[in-house]
Amino acid sequence: GVQTCALPISIHPLGEKMKELHLDTRKDIANWLGISEKQLIYVLYVRKPESYYRSFEIAKKNGGKRIINAPTKELYRIQKILTFKLEEIYTPRKCVYGFVKGRSILDNARDRKSV
């Protein structure tokens, strides 16, 4: 059968590494992200969630239209910083392929074929 890769969050390795960072306050988190506490508070509590993304359409090859929901520059910047910071402290398990640098669905298929 197919082996599962899931870990309960209580024993997830990223959870332990996050605890070691001592991100106990909004100020700690803002400093870790390299943004001001004021900006973090604005994004989390002031700005309306529906304003985080802008929607637009692009043409598809078949003549239809695709709706794109793109984050605002402000949110995109925070997402990129967060991605970088998490990649610094998290090593994906061998069975994880999605959204991991240097791994692809082809690697996943190749690994399954050799089993």
Secondary structure by P-SEA (a helix, b strand, c coil): ccccccccccccaaaaaaaaaccccaaaaaaaacccaaaaaaaccccccccccccccccccccbbbbbbcccaaaaaaaaaaaaaaaaccccccccccccccccaaaaaaaaaac
